[in-house]
Every structure is written in structure tokens, then in C-alpha cells.
Amino acid sequence: MILELIPALFIIRYKRFFADVLINGELVTSHTPNTGSMKTCLEKDDPCWVSPAENPERKLNITFDYQNRSTQSNSSLDSKNSL
């Protein structure tokens, strides 16, 4: 499966599965498939990539897939996705 990736900026992660991101200046709440803490991986305004949900009936219609830190390469947040 090829993901339709949308560039965004990471804002904040909360409640384990939620992350707010900015897409074209609009604040959007996305689903985060990674259940780990990730406190050392994510910083406000980090570039990231999100994708539309496969299931149109899912509560959060955007998935937070990849992030990029200036000191790191791209990192997948979901083990089923590869770079």
C-alpha cells in the first residue's frame, strides 16, 4: 500500500493516541498509532507527515505517520509502515 503523505508540523501529543498537527495553517487532531512515550522523539514545530485514514468512519480521519527532527532522519511512528 502506498500512503498519501501530507506534510505538517507537529504541535503536541496527548492522551496516548492523539497528536495535534498543523496542515496548511489549520490545527488538526490526528491518530498516533505508536503507544510509546516518544518524549525524546517529538518537539513542537518538528516537520511530520500525516495521511488520510483508510476507514472513512474512523473518529480521527488523519493518521500521524512520520516525523523528522533536524538532528535525525525520518522516523516511522507505525511499525506497519516502512520508509
Residue, then its C-alpha position, 0 to 999 in steps of 0.5 A: m500500500i502506498l500512503e498519501l503523505i501530507p506534510a505538517l508540523f507537529i504541535i503536541r501529543y496527548k492522551r496516548f493516541f492523539a497528536d495535534v498537527l498543523i496542515n496548511g495553517e489549520l490545527v488538526t487532531s490526528h491518530t498516533p498509532n505508536t503507544g510509546s512515550m516518544k518524549t525524546c522523539l517529538e518537539k513542537d514545530d518538528p516537520c511530520w507527515v500525516s495521511p488520510a485514514e483508510n476507514p472513512e468512519r474512523k473518529l480521527n480521519i488523519t493518521f500521524d505517520y512520520q516525523n523528522r527532527s533536524t538532528q535525525s532522519n525520518s522516523s516511522l511512528d507505525s511499525k506497519n509502515s516502512l520508509 
